[in-house]
Amino acid sequence: MTDIVQRGLYFEEFEEGARYLHRPGRTATEADNVLFTTLTMNTQALHLDAAFAQGQEFGQRLMNSMWTLSTMVGSSVAQLTQGTLVAQVGLGDIAFVHPLFAGDTLYTESIVTGKRLSASRPGQGVVTIAHTGRNQEGIVVATATRTVLVHCAPKED
């Protein structure tokens, strides 16, 4: 019997332009919002105070945007970087273009937008990934670009 360990991709396995659809989606809950918001010491009433939020533009509490970002990135880990990541190098181009509410389901897709071997770290490469989060209706709720340092495939003996 052969043992197969789930892992992300080595540098050589990333293909520029490839789009990864991460499944399953993640249905956001009120508990997620309150827990994440309070754990991060974010006192924004739009996340915590239903009566206040009801009188605001969207008429209800918004999911914490940092929860949305974290969940987008997290949903890509098993498929892209589990066990092959050296470090996350950066996040950029982050935008929250449509509200996400408790009860919405967040689906994430990732497109590899660039890759290069590391000039200073032999056996490792830098990969740039554009993440897009959509709700259950297909509406884009958030986007972000992430740069990661990953291992190259091990050399066969």
OpenMM code with the backbone's topology and positions (N, CA, C; nanometers):
from openmm import Vec3, app, unit

residues = "MET THR ASP ILE VAL GLN ARG GLY LEU TYR PHE GLU GLU PHE GLU GLU GLY ALA ARG TYR LEU HIS ARG PRO GLY ARG THR ALA THR GLU ALA ASP ASN VAL LEU PHE THR THR LEU THR MET ASN THR GLN ALA LEU HIS LEU ASP ALA ALA PHE ALA GLN GLY GLN GLU PHE GLY GLN ARG LEU MET ASN SER MET TRP THR LEU SER THR MET VAL GLY SER SER VAL ALA GLN LEU THR GLN GLY THR LEU VAL ALA GLN VAL GLY LEU GLY ASP ILE ALA PHE VAL HIS PRO LEU PHE ALA GLY ASP THR LEU TYR THR GLU SER ILE VAL THR GLY LYS ARG LEU SER ALA SER ARG PRO GLY GLN GLY VAL VAL THR ILE ALA HIS THR GLY ARG ASN GLN GLU GLY ILE VAL VAL ALA THR ALA THR ARG THR VAL LEU VAL HIS CYS ALA PRO LYS GLU ASP".split()
positions = [
    Vec3(0.0847, -0.1175, 0.0000),
    Vec3(0.0000, 0.0000, 0.0000),
    Vec3(0.0894, 0.1240, 0.0000),
    Vec3(0.0533, 0.2225, -0.0791),
    Vec3(0.1274, 0.3480, -0.0881),
    Vec3(0.0616, 0.4521, 0.0002),
    Vec3(0.1421, 0.5216, 0.0789),
    Vec3(0.0911, 0.6327, 0.1597),
    Vec3(0.0925, 0.7593, 0.0752),
    Vec3(-0.0178, 0.8311, 0.0732),
    Vec3(-0.0262, 0.9576, 0.0013),
    Vec3(-0.0627, 1.0654, 0.1016),
    Vec3(0.0232, 1.1639, 0.1153),
    Vec3(0.0026, 1.2727, 0.2099),
    Vec3(-0.0519, 1.3941, 0.1345),
    Vec3(-0.1615, 1.4501, 0.1843),
    Vec3(-0.2162, 1.5706, 0.1222),
    Vec3(-0.1171, 1.6844, 0.1397),
    Vec3(-0.0957, 1.7581, 0.0323),
    Vec3(-0.0042, 1.8720, 0.0395),
    Vec3(-0.0436, 1.9749, -0.0649),
    Vec3(0.0161, 2.0920, -0.0491),
    Vec3(0.0008, 2.1970, -0.1484),
    Vec3(0.0949, 2.1716, -0.2648),
    Vec3(0.1163, 2.2751, -0.3426),
    Vec3(0.1973, 2.2630, -0.4635),
    Vec3(0.3411, 2.3074, -0.4382),
    Vec3(0.4344, 2.2349, -0.4983),
    Vec3(0.5720, 2.2820, -0.5019),
    Vec3(0.5821, 2.3889, -0.6104),
    Vec3(0.6875, 2.4695, -0.6034),
    Vec3(0.7058, 2.5802, -0.6972),
    Vec3(0.6832, 2.5372, -0.8423),
    Vec3(0.7416, 2.4256, -0.8813),
    Vec3(0.7335, 2.3805, -1.0207),
    Vec3(0.5911, 2.3451, -1.0621),
    Vec3(0.5055, 2.3138, -0.9665),
    Vec3(0.3691, 2.2714, -0.9966),
    Vec3(0.2723, 2.3886, -1.0164),
    Vec3(0.3114, 2.5072, -0.9733),
    Vec3(0.2274, 2.6249, -0.9963),
    Vec3(0.2342, 2.6614, -1.1442),
    Vec3(0.1194, 2.6858, -1.2029),
    Vec3(0.1109, 2.7202, -1.3444),
    Vec3(0.0500, 2.8588, -1.3573),
    Vec3(0.1245, 2.9518, -1.4172),
    Vec3(0.0714, 3.0871, -1.4349),
    Vec3(-0.0574, 3.0816, -1.5158),
    Vec3(-0.1577, 3.1543, -1.4701),
    Vec3(-0.2865, 3.1590, -1.5365),
    Vec3(-0.3837, 3.0515, -1.4903),
    Vec3(-0.3354, 2.9527, -1.4155),
    Vec3(-0.4253, 2.8476, -1.3661),
    Vec3(-0.5204, 2.9068, -1.2625),
    Vec3(-0.6463, 2.8649, -1.2696),
    Vec3(-0.7469, 2.9107, -1.1739),
    Vec3(-0.7891, 2.7926, -1.0887),
    Vec3(-0.7818, 2.8111, -0.9581),
    Vec3(-0.8179, 2.7080, -0.8615),
    Vec3(-0.9483, 2.7485, -0.7939),
    Vec3(-1.0458, 2.6596, -0.7963),
    Vec3(-1.1738, 2.6828, -0.7295),
    Vec3(-1.1707, 2.6051, -0.5988),
    Vec3(-1.1700, 2.6756, -0.4876),
    Vec3(-1.1571, 2.6116, -0.3567),
    Vec3(-1.2946, 2.5749, -0.3036),
    Vec3(-1.3132, 2.4481, -0.2767),
    Vec3(-1.4403, 2.3991, -0.2264),
    Vec3(-1.4162, 2.3083, -0.1080),
    Vec3(-1.5047, 2.2995, -0.0131),
    Vec3(-1.6359, 2.3633, -0.0129),
    Vec3(-1.6254, 2.5116, 0.0193),
    Vec3(-1.7363, 2.5828, -0.0010),
    Vec3(-1.7452, 2.7218, 0.0429),
    Vec3(-1.7590, 2.7250, 0.1944),
    Vec3(-1.7643, 2.8454, 0.2486),
    Vec3(-1.7777, 2.8617, 0.3949),
    Vec3(-1.8939, 2.9555, 0.4209),
    Vec3(-1.9970, 2.9030, 0.4862),
    Vec3(-2.1106, 2.9866, 0.5226),
    Vec3(-2.0750, 3.0648, 0.6476),
    Vec3(-2.0840, 3.1965, 0.6372),
    Vec3(-2.0521, 3.2862, 0.7484),
    Vec3(-2.1656, 3.2828, 0.8499),
    Vec3(-2.1307, 3.2823, 0.9778),
    Vec3(-2.2320, 3.2819, 1.0836),
    Vec3(-2.2155, 3.4043, 1.1729),
    Vec3(-2.3188, 3.4335, 1.2476),
    Vec3(-2.3093, 3.5428, 1.3449),
    Vec3(-2.2013, 3.5122, 1.4480),
    Vec3(-2.1905, 3.3849, 1.4873),
    Vec3(-2.0871, 3.3466, 1.5846),
    Vec3(-1.9477, 3.3734, 1.5294),
    Vec3(-1.9247, 3.3425, 1.4007),
    Vec3(-1.7953, 3.3734, 1.3383),
    Vec3(-1.7647, 3.5219, 1.3515),
    Vec3(-1.8634, 3.6034, 1.3198),
    Vec3(-1.8445, 3.7480, 1.3183),
    Vec3(-1.8137, 3.8022, 1.4576),
    Vec3(-1.8928, 3.7616, 1.5550),
    Vec3(-1.8726, 3.8115, 1.6912),
    Vec3(-1.7409, 3.7615, 1.7483),
    Vec3(-1.7112, 3.6322, 1.7285),
    Vec3(-1.5870, 3.5770, 1.7830),
    Vec3(-1.4650, 3.6428, 1.7185),
    Vec3(-1.4610, 3.6478, 1.5866),
    Vec3(-1.3465, 3.7067, 1.5175),
    Vec3(-1.3303, 3.8534, 1.5561),
    Vec3(-1.4412, 3.9260, 1.5586),
    Vec3(-1.4369, 4.0684, 1.5883),
    Vec3(-1.3858, 4.0940, 1.7296),
    Vec3(-1.4338, 4.0170, 1.8255),
    Vec3(-1.3903, 4.0397, 1.9641),
    Vec3(-1.2491, 3.9867, 1.9879),
    Vec3(-1.2120, 3.8759, 1.9247),
    Vec3(-1.0751, 3.8252, 1.9396),
    Vec3(-0.9723, 3.9250, 1.8887),
    Vec3(-1.0081, 4.0014, 1.7866),
    Vec3(-0.9148, 4.0973, 1.7279),
    Vec3(-0.9323, 4.2381, 1.7852),
    Vec3(-1.0145, 4.2504, 1.8900),
    Vec3(-1.0361, 4.3763, 1.9621),
    Vec3(-1.0921, 4.4861, 1.8730),
    Vec3(-1.1711, 4.4457, 1.7745),
    Vec3(-1.2338, 4.5403, 1.6830),
    Vec3(-1.3712, 4.5762, 1.7411),
    Vec3(-1.3880, 4.6978, 1.7853),
    Vec3(-1.5134, 4.7375, 1.8504),
    Vec3(-1.6129, 4.8011, 1.7539),
    Vec3(-1.5935, 4.7828, 1.6244),
    Vec3(-1.6815, 4.8435, 1.5248),
    Vec3(-1.8252, 4.7956, 1.5446),
    Vec3(-1.9148, 4.8908, 1.5704),
    Vec3(-2.0558, 4.8579, 1.5944),
    Vec3(-2.1213, 4.7914, 1.4738),
    Vec3(-2.0724, 4.8171, 1.3542),
    Vec3(-2.1294, 4.7541, 1.2348),
    Vec3(-2.1165, 4.6017, 1.2385),
    Vec3(-2.0261, 4.5489, 1.3227),
    Vec3(-2.0085, 4.4039, 1.3361),
    Vec3(-2.0778, 4.3483, 1.4604),
    Vec3(-2.0990, 4.4319, 1.5612),
    Vec3(-2.1419, 4.3816, 1.6915),
    Vec3(-2.2805, 4.4256, 1.7357),
    Vec3(-2.3287, 4.5365, 1.6884),
    Vec3(-2.4504, 4.5980, 1.7412),
    Vec3(-2.5610, 4.5940, 1.6357),
    Vec3(-2.6507, 4.4952, 1.6487),
    Vec3(-2.7564, 4.4758, 1.5483),
    Vec3(-2.8476, 4.5976, 1.5390),
    Vec3(-2.8815, 4.6580, 1.6530),
    Vec3(-2.9716, 4.7741, 1.6516),
    Vec3(-2.9059, 4.8921, 1.5793),
    Vec3(-2.7791, 4.9157, 1.6075),
    Vec3(-2.7066, 5.0231, 1.5385),
    Vec3(-2.6992, 4.9950, 1.3889),
    Vec3(-2.6567, 4.8726, 1.3530),
    Vec3(-2.6375, 4.8372, 1.2128),
    Vec3(-2.7681, 4.8440, 1.1340),
    Vec3(-2.8793, 4.8165, 1.1995),
    Vec3(-3.0090, 4.8208, 1.1322),
    Vec3(-3.0388, 4.9608, 1.0796),
    Vec3(-2.9892, 5.0623, 1.1471),
    Vec3(-3.0114, 5.2002, 1.1060),
    Vec3(-2.9071, 5.2530, 1.0086),
    Vec3(-2.8144, 5.1676, 0.9683),
    Vec3(-2.7078, 5.2104, 0.8774),
    Vec3(-2.7389, 5.1669, 0.7336),
    Vec3(-2.6499, 5.1991, 0.6447),
    Vec3(-2.6720, 5.1824, 0.5002),
    Vec3(-2.7169, 5.0429, 0.4586),
    Vec3(-2.6598, 4.9381, 0.5171),
    Vec3(-2.6919, 4.8023, 0.4723),
    Vec3(-2.8026, 4.7364, 0.5543),
    Vec3(-2.8470, 4.8014, 0.6614),
    Vec3(-2.9624, 4.7543, 0.7372),
    Vec3(-2.9382, 4.6332, 0.8244),
    Vec3(-2.8147, 4.5871, 0.8329),
    Vec3(-2.7815, 4.4727, 0.9176),
    Vec3(-2.6316, 4.4712, 0.9428),
    Vec3(-2.5892, 4.3869, 1.0370),
    Vec3(-2.4462, 4.3771, 1.0664),
    Vec3(-2.3696, 4.3231, 0.9464),
    Vec3(-2.2521, 4.3754, 0.9255),
    Vec3(-2.1611, 4.3298, 0.8203),
    Vec3(-2.0649, 4.2271, 0.8791),
    Vec3(-2.0292, 4.1280, 0.7999),
    Vec3(-1.9200, 4.0394, 0.8417),
    Vec3(-1.7925, 4.1233, 0.8461),
    Vec3(-1.7111, 4.0968, 0.9453),
    Vec3(-1.5831, 4.1650, 0.9591),
    Vec3(-1.5001, 4.1373, 0.8328),
    Vec3(-1.4536, 4.2427, 0.7684),
    Vec3(-1.3809, 4.2261, 0.6427),
    Vec3(-1.2520, 4.1462, 0.6613),
    Vec3(-1.1914, 4.1542, 0.7785),
    Vec3(-1.0700, 4.0765, 0.8033),
    Vec3(-1.1022, 3.9271, 0.8133),
    Vec3(-1.2241, 3.8940, 0.8615),
    Vec3(-1.2689, 3.7538, 0.8601),
    Vec3(-1.2798, 3.7076, 0.7151),
    Vec3(-1.3379, 3.7914, 0.6310),
    Vec3(-1.3528, 3.7574, 0.4898),
    Vec3(-1.2163, 3.7327, 0.4264),
    Vec3(-1.1222, 3.8229, 0.4487),
    Vec3(-0.9877, 3.8081, 0.3931),
    Vec3(-0.9211, 3.6813, 0.4454),
    Vec3(-0.9268, 3.6602, 0.5755),
    Vec3(-0.8636, 3.5426, 0.6360),
    Vec3(-0.9245, 3.4137, 0.5834),
    Vec3(-1.0543, 3.4126, 0.5657),
    Vec3(-1.1219, 3.2927, 0.5175),
    Vec3(-1.0896, 3.2671, 0.3710),
    Vec3(-1.0793, 3.3732, 0.2914),
    Vec3(-1.0388, 3.3569, 0.1514),
    Vec3(-0.9010, 3.2919, 0.1430),
    Vec3(-0.8059, 3.3470, 0.2162),
    Vec3(-0.6699, 3.2931, 0.2142),
    Vec3(-0.6703, 3.1511, 0.2711),
    Vec3(-0.7377, 3.1324, 0.3826),
    Vec3(-0.7407, 3.0007, 0.4468),
    Vec3(-0.7988, 2.8931, 0.3583),
    Vec3(-0.8996, 2.9269, 0.2802),
    Vec3(-0.9627, 2.8258, 0.1958),
    Vec3(-0.8712, 2.7772, 0.0842),
    Vec3(-0.7648, 2.8510, 0.0561),
    Vec3(-0.6719, 2.8116, -0.0500),
    Vec3(-0.5579, 2.7234, 0.0002),
    Vec3(-0.5396, 2.7166, 0.1293),
    Vec3(-0.4214, 2.6504, 0.1859),
    Vec3(-0.4114, 2.5027, 0.1473),
    Vec3(-0.5170, 2.4254, 0.1690),
    Vec3(-0.5086, 2.2810, 0.1427),
    Vec3(-0.4700, 2.2518, -0.0015),
    Vec3(-0.5221, 2.3309, -0.0935),
    Vec3(-0.4991, 2.3058, -0.2357),
    Vec3(-0.3674, 2.3644, -0.2860),
    Vec3(-0.3208, 2.4725, -0.2256),
    Vec3(-0.2051, 2.5434, -0.2816),
    Vec3(-0.0783, 2.5386, -0.1981),
    Vec3(-0.0867, 2.5531, -0.0657),
    Vec3(0.0362, 2.5746, 0.0107),
    Vec3(0.0553, 2.4856, 0.1331),
    Vec3(-0.0363, 2.3926, 0.1592),
    Vec3(-0.0227, 2.3067, 0.2776),
    Vec3(0.1074, 2.2261, 0.2714),
    Vec3(0.1972, 2.2516, 0.3645),
    Vec3(0.3209, 2.1759, 0.3731),
    Vec3(0.4290, 2.2167, 0.2747),
    Vec3(0.3980, 2.3058, 0.1816),
    Vec3(0.4992, 2.3519, 0.0852),
    Vec3(0.5354, 2.4987, 0.1054),
    Vec3(0.4611, 2.5669, 0.1885),
    Vec3(0.4848, 2.7091, 0.2156),
    Vec3(0.6059, 2.7275, 0.3068),
    Vec3(0.6922, 2.8195, 0.2707),
    Vec3(0.8003, 2.8615, 0.3595),
    Vec3(0.7495, 2.9790, 0.4428),
    Vec3(0.6900, 3.0782, 0.3751),
    Vec3(0.6382, 3.1964, 0.4435),
    Vec3(0.5467, 3.2747, 0.3504),
    Vec3(0.4534, 3.3428, 0.4115),
    Vec3(0.3762, 3.4410, 0.3359),
    Vec3(0.4604, 3.5674, 0.3320),
    Vec3(0.4798, 3.6217, 0.2130),
    Vec3(0.5676, 3.7363, 0.1970),
    Vec3(0.4892, 3.8668, 0.2019),
    Vec3(0.3680, 3.8665, 0.1475),
    Vec3(0.2926, 3.9907, 0.1495),
    Vec3(0.1508, 3.9745, 0.1000),
    Vec3(0.0703, 4.0735, 0.1347),
    Vec3(-0.0670, 4.0860, 0.0865),
    Vec3(-0.0809, 4.2254, 0.0279),
    Vec3(-0.1550, 4.2371, -0.0803),
    Vec3(-0.1759, 4.3678, -0.1409),
    Vec3(-0.3012, 4.3700, -0.2241),
    Vec3(-0.3293, 4.4855, -0.2787),
    Vec3(-0.4453, 4.5037, -0.3653),
    Vec3(-0.5721, 4.4477, -0.3016),
    Vec3(-0.5888, 4.4713, -0.1736),
    Vec3(-0.7042, 4.4192, -0.1003),
    Vec3(-0.8215, 4.5139, -0.1191),
    Vec3(-0.9349, 4.4570, -0.1578),
    Vec3(-1.0555, 4.5382, -0.1763),
    Vec3(-1.1765, 4.4587, -0.1297),
    Vec3(-1.2662, 4.5280, -0.0619),
    Vec3(-1.3923, 4.4694, -0.0177),
    Vec3(-1.5018, 4.5422, -0.0953),
    Vec3(-1.5453, 4.4803, -0.2048),
    Vec3(-1.6273, 4.5515, -0.3024),
    Vec3(-1.7776, 4.5332, -0.2844),
    Vec3(-1.8174, 4.4411, -0.1984),
    Vec3(-1.9592, 4.4170, -0.1734),
    Vec3(-1.9700, 4.3576, -0.0338),
    Vec3(-2.0725, 4.3941, 0.0432),
    Vec3(-2.0815, 4.3424, 0.1796),
    Vec3(-2.1067, 4.1916, 0.1838),
    Vec3(-2.0551, 4.1302, 0.2872),
    Vec3(-2.0836, 3.9907, 0.3180),
    Vec3(-2.1570, 3.9908, 0.4510),
    Vec3(-2.2636, 3.9128, 0.4595),
    Vec3(-2.3479, 3.9086, 0.5789),
    Vec3(-2.3492, 3.7681, 0.6369),
    Vec3(-2.3817, 3.7580, 0.7657),
    Vec3(-2.4038, 3.6270, 0.8263),
    Vec3(-2.5117, 3.5567, 0.7455),
    Vec3(-2.4889, 3.4305, 0.7168),
    Vec3(-2.5804, 3.3527, 0.6338),
    Vec3(-2.5360, 3.3422, 0.4896),
    Vec3(-2.4475, 3.4331, 0.4451),
    Vec3(-2.3916, 3.4237, 0.3104),
    Vec3(-2.2846, 3.3142, 0.3081),
    Vec3(-2.2658, 3.2541, 0.1924),
    Vec3(-2.1589, 3.1554, 0.1750),
    Vec3(-2.0503, 3.2166, 0.0888),
    Vec3(-1.9279, 3.2078, 0.1380),
    Vec3(-1.8111, 3.2629, 0.0699),
    Vec3(-1.7424, 3.1515, -0.0092),
    Vec3(-1.7291, 3.1735, -0.1393),
    Vec3(-1.6556, 3.0831, -0.2270),
    Vec3(-1.5327, 3.1571, -0.2769),
    Vec3(-1.4191, 3.0896, -0.2747),
    Vec3(-1.2938, 3.1542, -0.3140),
    Vec3(-1.2338, 3.0854, -0.4353),
    Vec3(-1.1784, 3.1669, -0.5226),
    Vec3(-1.1003, 3.1151, -0.6349),
    Vec3(-0.9674, 3.1885, -0.6350),
    Vec3(-0.8662, 3.1213, -0.6855),
    Vec3(-0.7323, 3.1784, -0.6894),
    Vec3(-0.6728, 3.1598, -0.8273),
    Vec3(-0.6060, 3.2639, -0.8768),
    Vec3(-0.5369, 3.2578, -1.0049),
    Vec3(-0.3892, 3.2877, -0.9807),
    Vec3(-0.3032, 3.2022, -1.0314),
    Vec3(-0.1590, 3.2238, -1.0212),
    Vec3(-0.1223, 3.3299, -1.1245),
    Vec3(-0.0719, 3.4437, -1.0761),
    Vec3(-0.0428, 3.5552, -1.1663),
    Vec3(0.1062, 3.5734, -1.1951),
    Vec3(0.1904, 3.5027, -1.1219),
    Vec3(0.3333, 3.5136, -1.1470),
    Vec3(0.4110, 3.4174, -1.0606),
    Vec3(0.5306, 3.3846, -1.1059),
    Vec3(0.6204, 3.3000, -1.0274),
    Vec3(0.7626, 3.3208, -1.0750),
    Vec3(0.8550, 3.3082, -0.9808),
    Vec3(0.9977, 3.3171, -1.0142),
    Vec3(1.0760, 3.2452, -0.9063),
    Vec3(1.1889, 3.1930, -0.9435),
    Vec3(1.2770, 3.1326, -0.8436),
    Vec3(1.3333, 3.2419, -0.7542),
    Vec3(1.3534, 3.2107, -0.6292),
    Vec3(1.4116, 3.3060, -0.5362),
    Vec3(1.5587, 3.3271, -0.5687),
    Vec3(1.6001, 3.4532, -0.5733),
    Vec3(1.7403, 3.4851, -0.6003),
    Vec3(1.8270, 3.4633, -0.4772),
    Vec3(1.7681, 3.4706, -0.3581),
    Vec3(1.8466, 3.4634, -0.2350),
    Vec3(1.8255, 3.3342, -0.1562),
    Vec3(1.7289, 3.2524, -0.1954),
    Vec3(1.6987, 3.1309, -0.1199),
    Vec3(1.6915, 3.0120, -0.2156),
    Vec3(1.8042, 2.9474, -0.2376),
    Vec3(1.8056, 2.8320, -0.3291),
    Vec3(1.7042, 2.7258, -0.2853),
    Vec3(1.6403, 2.6653, -0.3841),
    Vec3(1.5427, 2.5610, -0.3542),
    Vec3(1.4054, 2.6146, -0.3189),
    Vec3(1.3871, 2.7452, -0.3388),
    Vec3(1.2581, 2.8072, -0.3078),
    Vec3(1.2181, 2.9031, -0.4196),
    Vec3(1.0880, 2.9289, -0.4294),
    Vec3(1.0398, 3.0193, -0.5316),
    Vec3(0.9311, 3.1101, -0.4777),
    Vec3(0.9120, 3.2224, -0.5452),
    Vec3(0.8117, 3.3219, -0.5086),
    Vec3(0.6952, 3.3091, -0.6056),
    Vec3(0.5734, 3.2972, -0.5500),
    Vec3(0.4529, 3.2824, -0.6316),
    Vec3(0.3545, 3.3917, -0.5917),
    Vec3(0.2936, 3.4554, -0.6908),
    Vec3(0.1912, 3.5565, -0.6664),
    Vec3(0.0557, 3.4991, -0.7057),
    Vec3(-0.0397, 3.5154, -0.6147),
    Vec3(-0.1722, 3.4557, -0.6309),
    Vec3(-0.2781, 3.5635, -0.6114),
    Vec3(-0.3706, 3.5741, -0.7061),
    Vec3(-0.4837, 3.6667, -0.6926),
    Vec3(-0.6039, 3.5877, -0.6421),
    Vec3(-0.6549, 3.6261, -0.5246),
    Vec3(-0.7709, 3.5601, -0.4652),
    Vec3(-0.8958, 3.6448, -0.4899),
    Vec3(-1.0056, 3.5775, -0.5218),
    Vec3(-1.1346, 3.6438, -0.5368),
    Vec3(-1.2370, 3.5680, -0.4540),
    Vec3(-1.3108, 3.6415, -0.3715),
    Vec3(-1.4180, 3.5820, -0.2931),
    Vec3(-1.5525, 3.6237, -0.3486),
    Vec3(-1.6415, 3.5274, -0.3650),
    Vec3(-1.7766, 3.5539, -0.4156),
    Vec3(-1.8783, 3.4981, -0.3169),
    Vec3(-1.9945, 3.5619, -0.3134),
    Vec3(-2.1008, 3.5067, -0.2307),
    Vec3(-2.1753, 3.3994, -0.3096),
    Vec3(-2.2786, 3.3442, -0.2490),
    Vec3(-2.3537, 3.2346, -0.3099),
    Vec3(-2.4242, 3.2747, -0.4390),
    Vec3(-2.4382, 3.4035, -0.4630),
    Vec3(-2.5000, 3.4524, -0.5865),
    Vec3(-2.3966, 3.4821, -0.6948),
    Vec3(-2.2690, 3.4566, -0.6639),
    Vec3(-2.1628, 3.4819, -0.7603),
    Vec3(-2.1116, 3.6251, -0.7597),
    Vec3(-2.1608, 3.7067, -0.6672),
    Vec3(-2.1180, 3.8468, -0.6584),
    Vec3(-1.9825, 3.8545, -0.5894),
    Vec3(-1.8884, 3.9246, -0.6512),
    Vec3(-1.7564, 3.9423, -0.5900),
    Vec3(-1.7718, 4.0267, -0.4645),
    Vec3(-1.7220, 3.9753, -0.3525),
    Vec3(-1.7275, 4.0487, -0.2263),
    Vec3(-1.5904, 4.1011, -0.1852),
    Vec3(-1.4835, 4.0337, -0.2294),
    Vec3(-1.3496, 4.0774, -0.1904),
    Vec3(-1.2460, 4.0221, -0.2868),
    Vec3(-1.1354, 4.0965, -0.2981),
    Vec3(-1.0209, 4.0524, -0.3773),
    Vec3(-0.8931, 4.0842, -0.3004),
    Vec3(-0.7907, 4.0068, -0.3265),
    Vec3(-0.6606, 4.0314, -0.2641),
    Vec3(-0.5534, 3.9601, -0.3457),
    Vec3(-0.4343, 4.0157, -0.3424),
    Vec3(-0.3192, 3.9513, -0.4044),
    Vec3(-0.2249, 3.9092, -0.2936),
    Vec3(-0.1808, 3.7851, -0.3013),
    Vec3(-0.0930, 3.7302, -0.1971),
    Vec3(0.0353, 3.6815, -0.2622),
    Vec3(0.1467, 3.7113, -0.1984),
    Vec3(0.2767, 3.6637, -0.2440),
    Vec3(0.3299, 3.5659, -0.1406),
    Vec3(0.3698, 3.4473, -0.1888),
    Vec3(0.4167, 3.3424, -0.0985),
    Vec3(0.5525, 3.2910, -0.1431),
    Vec3(0.6286, 3.2441, -0.0468),
    Vec3(0.7548, 3.1759, -0.0718),
    Vec3(0.7289, 3.0279, -0.0488),
    Vec3(0.7548, 2.9471, -0.1507),
    Vec3(0.7286, 2.8032, -0.1405),
    Vec3(0.8544, 2.7227, -0.1732),
    Vec3(0.8530, 2.5992, -0.1271),
    Vec3(0.9639, 2.5075, -0.1566),
    Vec3(0.9551, 2.4605, -0.3012),
    Vec3(1.0711, 2.4378, -0.3588),
    Vec3(1.0780, 2.3657, -0.4854),
    Vec3(1.0635, 2.2173, -0.4535),
    Vec3(1.0314, 2.1390, -0.5547),
    Vec3(1.0166, 1.9949, -0.5352),
    Vec3(1.1492, 1.9362, -0.4868),
    Vec3(1.1412, 1.8402, -0.3968),
    Vec3(1.2644, 1.7776, -0.3496),
    Vec3(1.3375, 1.7059, -0.4641),
    Vec3(1.4658, 1.7095, -0.4587),
    Vec3(1.5463, 1.6394, -0.5593),
    Vec3(1.5380, 1.4898, -0.5302),
    Vec3(1.5165, 1.4124, -0.6367),
    Vec3(1.5126, 1.2667, -0.6194),
    Vec3(1.6535, 1.2138, -0.6101),
    Vec3(1.6728, 1.1229, -0.5147),
    Vec3(1.8083, 1.0648, -0.4954),
    Vec3(1.8386, 0.9591, -0.5969),
] * unit.nanometer
topology = app.Topology()
chain = topology.addChain("A")
for resn in residues:
    res = topology.addResidue(resn, chain)
    for name in ("N", "CA", "C"):
        topology.addAtom(name, app.Element.getBySymbol(name[0]), res)
